Amino acid sequence: MSANSQDIRKAILAKWHENLSKYGNLFSSDSISGSSPPSVFVGSYNYPKVFVGPMVPPIHGDTSLLDNPERWTGKSLEDIVNFRLNLIRGIQKVSIHQTEGRYIENLQEITMSSKPTESDLEFTKNTTPNVFLDGESAPFGPIGELKSAKFYNTSTTKSIEKIFYDKDLNASDAVLHLYNSGINISKIQKCFSIGMLGQKRKLVPTKWSITATDDIISKSLTKEILNYSLIDTYKVFTYEHLGNLFSVILFPHRWIYEMIEAWYSNGVLGFGSDFEDARGIDHPPQIAGAYFAAKLGVSEYLAKNKIQSGVIILREIRPEYAIPVGVWQVREGIRSAMMKTPLIGDNFDDALTLASKKMSIAKHEWLSKGNMMKLIRQKTIADFF
């Protein structure tokens, strides 16, 4: 990412914190009793000794909506922020290699639960009314260091329990097994984070587990896609939510994929992008977790329909996206886009025109910031036979 783009991102983050001030009067107490959605969070600060703990709202009953991104499509940004600020995060500092012991085992039981878990937390002092934002994970409310934590009435999800006790299965295969069993991706990410999967287990910061899970699943799906026939049309899918406008272009080509993001800050336009061919990507994407979240959403569509194509995703982040709610909204936005009836282009240029039609950024600007034309012109082995 360029220095200019980094400066813009810093300005956006400062604006996000400013926007959160209107949600003041956050919970402050030395104890809380409520139903965890269920939810746990593993921080990244001070890695490899990180802050780990449950997230609990001061509400009893069915609180599952508060930490279930798959159910947030159609909700407003204000709705989602309010869901998240109700979650109070209890923390204890733990080594990432500490995947046993009563405290972590309690958190693993919560994560496996198929329903909200009754929870009583006591803190060493009143919770601090700070709000966590990083752009990758969904935000949450105040934080308190735990003095004690008690949990009641968990109900194990059998498919997760089975994988938890299978220590011969590596982490990637465990993720794929849960995904193919119909477990929500957000649930799989929590299992990954709290050290429940694989042979050599450790805790994984939540924001890293989100990206790793999306990467593992999308990589598996693209391997499958490479066996399918190419599409013979140019299709454009669009979707808008939470101040994000997505356009997805599918075109006749062996699997190549690029995602380009554009955003405004104080009138300055910034771009970020990254791409891959059939060999995949061999470096951390410039646009971080959004790259894999979007790739997962579109690769699900191709695998389901048993087709192969080139893919370009354009994401315009508008000023209405005043507070980041996590890369889940990219994955779910692309999933929603792929359920729409596509527009059909006559050729690639026509498809790009259709894709950028509703956007405030012109077609030539998207072209100048991406690698799409170089990718399309690049010869493949198949061209020589």
Secondary structure, 3 states (H helix, E strand, C coil): CCHHHHHHHHHHHHHHHHHHHHHCCCCCCCEEEEEECCCEEECCCCCCEEEEEEEECCCCCCCHHHHCHHHCCCCCHHHHHHHHHCCEEEEEEEECCCCCCHHHHHHHHHHHECCCEEEEEEECCCCECCCECCCCCCCECCEEEEEEEEEECCCECHHHHHHHCCCCCCHHHHHHHHHHCCCCHHHHHHHHHCCCCCCCCCCCCHHHHHHHHHHHHHHHHHHHHCCCCECCCEEEEEEEECCEEEEEEEECCCCCEEEEEEEEECCEEEEEEEEEECCECCCCCCCCHHHHHHHHHHHHHHHHHCCECEEEEEEEECCCCCCCCCCHHHHHHHHHHCCCCCEEECCHHHHHHHHHCCCCCCHHHHHHHCCHHHHHHCCCHHHHC
